[in-house]
Structures are given as C-alpha cells and as structure tokens.
Amino acid sequence: PLLAPHEKEREGYVPNVVYSCGALIHNNDLVIPYAMSDINSGIAVVEVRELIDCMRAVA
C-alpha cells in the first residue's frame, strides 16, 4: 500500500483507516494529503521517479 496507518494513527472515531481525497504532482514529487482515524490529517510526499521504480520492482 502507498499509505498505511502508524500505530498512533490506528485509534480514533474510525480506527485503523488512512484515506486520501486526491493527490498532486509538484516539481518531481507526488504530494498526497490524507486523514487517519477521522481525527487527524497529514501530507505524504514521495518522489515520482522513486515511486515508479518501486512499482516496477514488484511487477
């Protein structure tokens, strides 16, 4: 999975859930705003080339 909850993000109104409402590419980074357990939010960032390389490695 691209996003998974850390232990401290598994508690809350909706436990053990991480969800995103979209993503965007800025420069060469994929930026993913996300929320977890219906109480917190965060932003994940990964370099697009690194993500594609990882996906090819498991294909």
N, C-alpha and C positions, 0 to 999 in steps of 0.2 A: 504493500500500500504506500501511497505517496504521503499520506498523513495518518498518524496513529496517536491515540492519547497517551501521555505520560501518566505515571501513577497518580500524581497530584491532580491530573485533569479528569480522572475517572469518577469523581464524586460530584454530586450536584443534582439538580432537578431532573435532568435526563442523563443518567450515568453512562460512562464508557462510550461516549459519542463525540466524534470530531466531524464537523461538516463545513463545507465551503460554499460560498454563494457566487463563485466565479474566480477568475484569475486574469492577470495581465502580464505582458512582457514589457519590461523597462530596460533599455540598453540590451544586455545579453542575459538578463535574469528573468525567471518566471516568479512572479510575486503572487502569493495566494493568501488572501485574508480568510481567516477561519474562526470558528467558535467551538467551544467544547463544553459539554455538560449543561448547556443552556445558561451559563452564568459568566463565562469569561470569553475573551477574544484574543486573537494573536495574528501575526503575519509570518508566513513561511517564505523563504527566498531560496531558490536554487538556480545555479547557472544552467541555462538551456542545454548547452553542449554536454555538460556533466550528466544531466538527466537523460539525454538521448543515448549517451554512451552506456549508462547503466541499464537502460531498457534493451539495448542491443545485446548486452552481455547475457541476459536471461532469456532471450528469444530463441 
